[in-house]
Amino acid sequence: MRTIKPSQIALFLGLLALILVLAIGTTALVFGALPLGDFRGVTLFLIALLLVYLYAFLVYRCFLLALPLHEGDVPEHTRQELAANVNILFYLLLFNSLIRTHFIPVPIQRLIYLALGARLGANTYSAGALLDPPLTRIGSNTIIGHDAVIFAHVIEGTRLELKSVHIGNTVTIGAKAVVMAGVHIGDNAIVSTGAVVTKDTQIAAGEIWGGIPARRIKAAPA
């Protein structure tokens, strides 16, 4: 794994400080004078925590506008590496706790993924984890099963590569399945429970895949 450089950590910490200042300042200015009763301290803390994440979404999306993630190999000492590694820090220190929790209802998880830049069609929900929302494209009426994982990055030693994942309409990804970077899945396809779809795999519309590594179990209906 490539080392995250001090300058990249410093940029993330600066953005994190901005998030905290905005959240705490808003809490104090808007809610500080309200009569909140005996649980005032707890209420203000919860409000501030909620605002931390709301401002984190906003700052993160602004960061991606300034330094978007580009597909392909990420060379060292480049703007692409700066964007990729700060993106990793956002997930490790802020968003991973939201993505990997089982306490947030699935409909709210959809809103979180949309806020993080995923493109999700109508009536598409994930009970699993989309680890790279800005590089994840999913059509309509698709379901990602419980504890499934979809990611759009490749880490091989010190090599880092970003590859978007494209999933079509009315696709079913089974519970605990893994879909790796660069995978394309066509409409009405099914990935069985626990399957591992290796990077750059192309699954045609209507096919059923399963196993480790995943292989075609059933072809599309004629």
Secondary structure as UniProt FT lines:
FT   HELIX           6..26
FT   HELIX           27..31
FT   TURN            32..33
FT   HELIX           37..39
FT   HELIX           40..66
FT   STRAND          72..73
FT   TURN            76..77
FT   HELIX           79..90
FT   HELIX           91..95
FT   HELIX           96..99
FT   HELIX           106..115
FT   TURN            116..117
FT   STRAND          119..120
FT   TURN            122..123
FT   STRAND          125..126
FT   STRAND          129..130
FT   HELIX           133..135
FT   STRAND          136..138
FT   STRAND          143..144
FT   TURN            146..147
FT   STRAND          149..150
FT   STRAND          153..156
FT   TURN            157..158
FT   STRAND          159..162
FT   STRAND          165..167
FT   TURN            169..170
FT   STRAND          172..173
FT   TURN            175..176
FT   STRAND          178..179
FT   TURN            181..182
FT   STRAND          184..185
FT   TURN            187..188
FT   STRAND          190..191
FT   TURN            193..194
FT   STRAND          196..197
FT   TURN            199..200
FT   STRAND          202..203
FT   TURN            205..206
FT   STRAND          208..210
FT   TURN            211..214
FT   STRAND          215..218
//
